[in-house]
């Protein structure tokens, strides 16, 4: 039976997560680091960095802010534009399957008084990449995983804007080696180790060149190529995590961005109990489902664990939410994607079977996954995460 963190609901099967001798995960242990951090000193450090990179004569933008149609983007833009008074260029990479709510929130973000450069990839090529990555790696979100990290850096190089301001370091909320959870920089090394890891399970970086082997011509890969070290160094491009310098609290930040006009779902997002995550991306539900079948946890575990650490729910409540919301096939947009990929439902289910860690799920006497009438599978000891 797999072990779970005794404070939150993360399993030991989560990539890069580790449990200590008391079976507490590193994401929960990092709360102690946050609680003892001098955030006033960190803010002063941030001010010094912003002043260093600020364009003094107004001939260029002060920084690049990668944005989407999500809550963090609005918060980042608000803080940098309104609190610190910089003139950012917001850069958005979003898939062709952009939701209406994502569009609404991105337009609202622009109303904070910023220029925004949007990049949407070639839909035909994007669909080919999605299908290829789903079949080969169990990761249909592959184009976005690269594009959100490469396009803003490409823009920074081309526009000669040396500072990029990202949001929170994901390791701080979702776990990872403690040394990386304190990292203030997002650079090529971080992207290769965490941001663009193919399929979530690969321990080595697999670059966009892999698509050449699957019939995608090199000329279509340009959006997914990280600038060379020579290009980076010529401009002095530096990416920082805003969450390293100000304490990140998604619930408090959500209140603020809603005051600014940010909109959420009427009900829970697919696969979890919250209504404020992944509002702009139709494919996220499919990605989160593959995370669940590979590693035994999904978006609800992420959200519940964060709220447990913020002391907004307890672990028992978190476990109930996980049991209620995780593990269901992502039906909301599935038919839309199956049509785009020219794929049958049975073909999709066979792909899910290929990537399912069968040690985590119930099987019949012949080793076949047991499915209910909707096609859902059930975890072994699903209710016992103690």
N, C-alpha and C positions, 0 to 999 in steps of 0.2 A: 504494500500500500504506500502510495506516495505521501510525503510529508508536506504539511502546510505551515506557513508562518503562524505562530501562536498569537500574534497581535492583529494581523490583517488576514485576508483570504487568499494570498498568493501561494501557489504550489511551488515546490522545488523544481518542477519541470520548466518553469519560466526561464527563457534564455537569459544568461548573464546574472541571474539572481543567485544569491547564496544565503544560506541559513547559518547562524552561529551556533554555538554549543547549547544555547537555550532555545533554539529553533525560532529565532527572530530574524526576519529578512533584513538585508542591508538598507532597503528603502525605509523601513520603520526605524532602524538604528540611526539613519541620517537625520531624523527629527531632532535628536540630541545636538547634532551639529548646527542645525538651523536655530535651535533655541539658545545656543551659546554664541551665536554670531553677532558681532557688533554691526548692526544694519545701518546705523548712522555713519560709521566709518566707511562701509561699503558704498553708501550713497555719495560720500565725498570722493571716493575713488572713481565712481561713475562720472561725476561732474568733471573731474580732471580729464578723463578719457574723452568726453564729449567736447570739451574745450580744445583739447589737442587736435581733434579731427575736424572741428567745425570750419566750414569754408568762410574765411574772414572777410572777403570782399564781395560775397554774394554772387560770385560768377558760376557757382555750381551748387548742387545739393549738398547738405551737410552729411547725409547718411542714406543708406538703403534700408528699408524695412520690408522683409518678406511678409506678405499678407495673403489671407484667404477670405472666406466668408465666415470665419469663426470668431469666437469671443476673445481669444488671446491676441489676434491681430488687431482688433479694435482697441484693446487695452494697451498694447505696445504703442500703437500710433498715438493714442491719447496722451500717454505719459511723455513720449518724446516730443510731440508737437506742442501740447498745452502746458505741461509742467516744466519741461526743460527748454522750450522755445526754439527747437531746431526746425529746419525746413527739410523734411525727408522726402525721398522718392520712394513711394510704396511700389512693390513689385509683386504681382500675383501670377503664379502658375496654377491654372486649374484645368481639370479634365474637361473634355467636351460634354460629359454628363454632369454639368453644373446644375445644382438644384435651384428652384425659384427662390427659396429662402436664402441660399448662399448668395445669389445675385443681389437680393434685397439688402443683405447685411454688408456686402462689399460696397454697394452704392452709398449706404449709410456711413460707412467708414470714410469714404471720400469727402463727405460733408463736414468732416472735422477740419477741412481746409488743407488738403494735401493733393499733390499730383500722384496719379497711379498708372503704372504701366502694366497692362495685362498681356499675358501670353497664354494662348490656348493651342495645344498641339494639333497637328494634322489628324482629323478624326479617323480616317482610314488606317493610317499607320498606327495610331494609338490602339485601335481595336485589334490589329494584328499582334501588337506587343502584349496587350492584355491577355489574349487567348494563348499566345505562346508561353508567357510567364505562368499562366494558370496551369497549363498542361505540364510544363517542365519543372516548375518550382512551387506550385501551389500558391502563387502570389500574383493575382490578377491586377494588383495595384502597382505593379512594377514601374510603369511610366511616371506615376506621381511620386513614388519614393525617390526617384532620381531627380525629376524636374523641379520639385520644390527646393532642392538643395543646390542644383546646378544653375538654373536660370537666374536667380538673384545674384549669384557670384559672377556670372557672365555679364550681367548688366553693370555691376559695380566696376568690372574691368573696362568695359566699353565706354562707360560714362566717366571713368576715372574718379570714382567715389570710393575712398579707401575704407570707410567704416560701414559694416553691416550689423544691424541690431536684430538679433533673433529673440525668441521668447524665453521660456524656461528650458533648462537642460533636462531632457526627458529622464535621465538617470535619477534625478533628484526625487521625482514622484513615482517612477516605475521601477527603480532598482538597477543595480549594476555595480561594478567595482567602485569602492568608496573613493579611490583616487580620481576616478573620472566624474564622480558626482559633484566634486568640488571644482571641476574644470570651468573656467570662465570663457574659454575660446571654442568656437565652432570652426574647424578648419578641415582640410582634406582628410587628415588622419581620423578625426571624429566621424566624418561622413562614411569613410570606408569601414570603420569599426562598428558603427551603430546606425547611422542614418539611412544607408543604402544597402544594408545587408539583404541579399536576395532570399526571399522566402522565410526570413526570420531565423532559420536554423543553420545557415551556412556560417562556418567559423572563419572563412577566408573571403576576401572581397571578390565579388564577381562583377566586373564592369559592363558597360553597355555593349562592349564588343561581342558579348555572348549572342546578341541579337543578329550579328552577321551570320552566325552559323545556322540561323533559323530563317534566312531569306530576307532580312531587313537590310536594305542598302545603306552604306555608310553615310550617304548624303542626308538620310532621314534621322541620323543619330545625333546631329549637332546639338539639339537642346539638352541632351543628357550627358554631355561631355564636360567634366569639371575643368576649368581653365588650368593651364600648365603652371608649374611653380614659377617659371620665368615671367609669365603674365601677371601672376599674383604679386610677385616681388617688385615688378616694375611700377605698380600702382601703390604697393604697400597695403593691399586689402587685408583687413582684420575683421573677423566676425566675433562678436561677443554675445553671451547669453545675458539678457536683461535680468533674468531670474537669479543670476549670481550676485546682483547688486541690490535688488529689492526683494523682500520676502514675498514669495508667490503664494497666494491664497485664492483658489479659483472661485470660491463662493463669494468672497468679498469683491473680487474683480467682476464677477458676473453681475452683481448689483450695480456696479458703476457703469458697465457698458450698456446695461438695459436702460439706465437713466439717459444714456446717450442715443438711444433708439435701436439698440441691438435686439433682434427678435429671436425667440426660441420656438421649438415645436409645441403644438397643442398638447401632445402626449409624449410618452417615452420614446427615445430613439431606439431603433431596432437593435435588439441584443443587450439592452441595458435598461436601467430605471430612470436615468436622467433625461432631461429634454434639451440640453444645451451642448451636447457633444456631436461632432461630425455632421453639422447641419448642411454643409455645402457639397457633400460628396456622396453620390448614389452607390458607389462601389464599396464603400467602407463596410457595409454589412457582410458582404462576401469575404472581404479580407479578415474581418473579425471572426467569422465562422471557421475559416481555415486555421486561424490561430488557436481556436478552441479544439479542433480535432487533432492538431499537431501536438499541442502542449497542455491541453486540459484546462485552459482558462480563456476568458474572452473579455470583451469590453466592460461587462458588468463587474468583473473582478477588479479591473483597473479602477473604475469609478468608486466601487465600494471601499477598496483599500485606501484610496485617497481620502474619502470621507471619514473612515475610521481614524486615520492619522490626524485629521482635523477635529476629531472628537465630536463629529456631527451625527454619527451613528456608532453603535457598538458592534463587536465582531459577530455576535449572534444575529443581529439584524442584517449585517452584511451577508452572512451565509444564506439567510432566507432569500435575500434578493438575488443572489447568484443562482440558487436552485430554481427560482421563479423565471428568470430572464435568459439565462445562458443555454446554449446548446440547440437552439431551434434553427432549422434551415432558414436562410436569409431570403424570405419570399418577396419582400417589398418591391425590389427592382430586379429580381432574378430573371423573370421572363423577358424583360427588356434587354438584359445582357445576353441571354441565351440566343435571342433573335439576332443581335448584332454579331455574335460569334458563330452563328450558324451551327449551333450545338443543341442537341436534344437534352431533355432533363435526365434521361438515363446515362448519357455520356457525362454529364456534369456529376452525377452521383458516383460514377465509376472513378472520376478524378478525385472526388472527396475520399473515396475508399483507399485510393493509392497513397494519400498523404495522412491517413488517420493512424495515429499511434495506437495500435490495437491492444497494447498492454493497459491502456487507460479505459477501455470501453468493453461493454458486455458482448459476448459472442455465443453462438450456439455450439452444439457438440461438434460441428464441422469447421469451426473457426471463422464462421461468417458473422459479421456484425449484425446485431439484432436491431431491426428498425420498427418503429410504430407505423401506423397507417399513413402518416404524413412524411415518412422517410427519416425521421429523427432517430438518433442513436442515444444511448444512455451510458453515462460514466459508471465505472465500478466504484462502489462506496461513495457515491456522489454526495450523500447526506452526511458522511462521516469525514469531516475535515478538521479533526482535532489531533 
